[in-house]
């Protein structure tokens, strides 16, 4: 897909962070955008700001972990616009850093419910409609280098969810091609540096019904992460979210399956992991991983 002008796009988790950057870039490119987010107040404020800046944008409160909520989103989009050309399954959350044996069932239920099942719900509700419409379309699933490329061991809940999104996206892309549809899929790895997004304060959206069963240290702030990385010998830079969004749209235009800044470095990481696996060794290089 080369031209987004006049196309209809849906962005989950679009009221802030990476999602908001995607919305701004899509509106700039002339797309009509439906913003989906679980935070009603934040969504209302974001849509008002997007509209004031120009562009055709609306919002639908959506809990991506709930299949009925995502189905209602799809019904709303198709009732209003009759089509969806671009689906960004972007919403995501994270659990506190912990050893696996110190995580709780609710950590896994909540994070995988949003990060994995949320992507699956988006695919199941939108892709059949997109195929039936017969128009060119693209599905973009937000994963993470933490899991999709190499996991941070103390973020096992989050990393495993993002590894699942990567494999899910690969299977989806292969299926869309083998079935002869006009749709394509990409896996998007937000990258280029530290990302100042709402994922660092993700507990604000954690339902009481899925509250953590026992106390733990809170999720570190982005500055905590930067300090820990520096202590491990890594000087991290911040990535501008609007520039990241423009990079993502460029990847869609190119038809890339993997959309990631610094793919060469990721390739080196994966090759090193493959060598370690080939030697029956632990793929993670513990010396280079900050404990967070």
N, C-alpha and C positions, 0 to 999 in steps of 0.2 A: 504494500500500500504506500503510494508515493505522496498523495495529497490528502490532507485531513480537512480541508475546507468543506464545510457542509456535512461532514460525517458526524454521527452520533456516538459519543463515548460515555462509558460508565466507569467511574473510579471509586472503588471502595476504600474506606479510610481516607477520604479525600478532603477532610476538613482541616488537616494540619500536616506538617512534615513533608515527607516525600510525596504523599498523595496530593497535597495542595500545590506543590511544585508541578506535578503532572497536569493538574487542572489548569494552572496558569499558562503552561506551555501549549496545551490543547486549545484553549480559548484564543491564544495569540495566533495559532495556526488556522483559526476559523471554524473549529469544531463546535458543535453543540454538546454540552457536558452535563451529565447527571451525576451529582456528587452524593455518594452514600456514606453515612457515618453513624456510629452508634451514639455519639454525643449530640443530643438534640440542640443544646444551646450553642455549642461550638459550630455545629453545622449551619445553624441559622446565621450566625455572625460571619462565617466564612463565605456562604453563598451571597450574602449582602455585599461583602467586600469584593468578591469576584464580579458581581453584577455592576457595581460602581465603577470598576475598572474597564467595563465593556465586555460584551460577549453574551451569548445565550446560555444561561446556566440555571439549573434548579437543584434542589436537594431532596433526598428521601432518607428518613431515619431508618437505618438498617443494622440489624445484628447478624453478621455473616455466619455466626455459629448456629443460627436457627434457620433450618431449611425453609420454613414457612415465611420468614422475614425476607429471605433472598428471593423466594418465588414472588412475593408481593412486589419487590423491587422490579423484577423482570416484567411483571404484569403492568406496573406503572409506566415503565419505559416504553413498552410496546403499545400501550393505550395512548400515550402522549405522542410518540414519535414514529411508531410502526416499524422500527428497525434499530438495531445496535450494530455498529461497525467495529468498535474498539471496546474490549472489556479488560479493564485493569483490576485484577484480583490482588489488591495491594494491602488490605487491612492486616495488621499483625500486632501481637502482644508478646510479652516475655515474662518469665518467672524469675524469682531471686536466684542468684548464683548459689549452688550447693552441690555437695557430693550426691550421686544418684540415690544412695541409701538414706539421704537426709531430705530428699524431695518428698512431696506428698501426692496422693492420688489426684487431688484437686489441681495441683500444679499442671499435671499432665492433661487432665480433662479440659481445663480452661485454655491452655496454650495450643494444644493440638486441635481443640474445637474451633478456635479462631483461625489459626495459621494453616492447618491442613484441611479440616472439614469446610472452613470458610471458602477456600479455593475450590474444593470439590462442589460445594453448593452453587457457587457462581457458574461453574462449568455446566452442571446439570440443568440449571434454570435457564441459562442464556444460549448455550451452544446449540441445542436442538432448534431453537427459534432462529438462530443465525444461519444454520444450515438450510432450514426450510425457506428462509427469505431469499436464498440464492445469490446474495451479494457478497462481494469481497469483504473479509473481516479478519480481525486479529485478536487473539487472546494473549495477554501479558500477565504472567504470574510473578509476583515479587518474592524472591527467595532471599538468601543471604550467603555471603562468603563463609560465614560462621555456620557450617553445616553443609552448604552446597558445594564448597570447595574443601575446607578443612575445619573441623569443629574446635571451638574453645571448650576444653574438657569440663570446665566447671559450669558451662551453660548447656548441659546435656538436654534439658527439656526443650529449650529454644532451638538448639543446633539440630536436634533430631527432627524437629518439625520442619525446619528449612531444608534439610536433606530430603525429606519426603516431598516437599514442594518441587524440588529440582527433578526428582524421578518422575513425579506425576506429570510435570510439564513436558518432559522428554517423551513419555508415553503418549500424551495428548497430541503433540506435534506429529509424531509418527502415524498415529491413527487418522488425524485429519488429512494427511497426505495420502495414506494408503486407501482411504475411503473416497478419494477424488473430490473432496470438498473444495470450496473457494476460500476456506479459512486457513490461517496459519497460527502458530503459537510460539511464544518466546518465554524464556526464563530471564528475569531481570534481577541482577545482583547490584543493589545500591553499593557504590564504590567510589574510589577516588580520595578517600580520607574519612575522618570521623564525621558522623552525620548527626547534627543537632536536631533530633526529632522527638516526638512524644513517646517513643519506645522506652526512653529512659525514665518516664514517669507513668508507665503503663498500668500500674496498680489502680490508678484513678478510675479505670473502667472495669475493674474486676468485680463480678457480681458477688453479692453477699453469700449466695448459695454455693459459690465455689471459692469461698475464702480459704486461706491456707489453714490446714488443720493444726499447725503448731508454729510458733514464732520463728523467724529467721532474720538474718541481716537483710536490710532493704536492698533493692536493686541499686548498684552504684550509679552515681551521676556520671554524666559524660566527662566531667573534669576528673573524677576518680579514675575512670578508665584511661584517660590520657596520662595521668600521673603514673599509674601502674605500668602502662606500656613503656613510658620513659624509663622507669626503673629497670625494665627488662631489656633496655637498649634500643627501643623503638621510638623514634620521634615522629609522632603522627600529626598530620595536617587536617584541617577541617575542609569539607567539600561543600561548595555552594549548592543548595538544593535545586535552584532554578537551572543552573548549568547541568546538573545531573539529569533533570527532566528533559532538557533539550537533547542531551546525549541519548536518552532512552528513545525519544521520538526518531532521532536519526537512525538508531538501530532498527526500528520498525521499518523505516523507509528502505533500508538496505536489505531487509529480509533476514536479519541475523536471528538465529535461534538463541544464542547466548548474548546478552546485552550487559557488558561490564567494562568499566574503565580499568585499564591495566591488565588486560587478558594475558599478556606475556608473563607477568609475575604469577598469575594464577596457574598458567601452564607449568611453570617451574615448580610450583608447590605440588601440583598434581603428579608431576613426574617423580618428584622426590617421594611422595606418598606411595606411588606405584613401586618404586624400587624397594622401599621398606616392606611393603606387602610381599613383594617377590622374595624377600629374605625371611618371610614369616615373622617380621618384627612389628611392633606397635607403629602405626603410620604417623602418629602425632609426635612432633619434635617438642618435647616438654620444655627444653631449654629456651625456646623462643616464645612461649605462651605465658602471658601475664595471668596470675591467679585472681580471677574476678568471678 
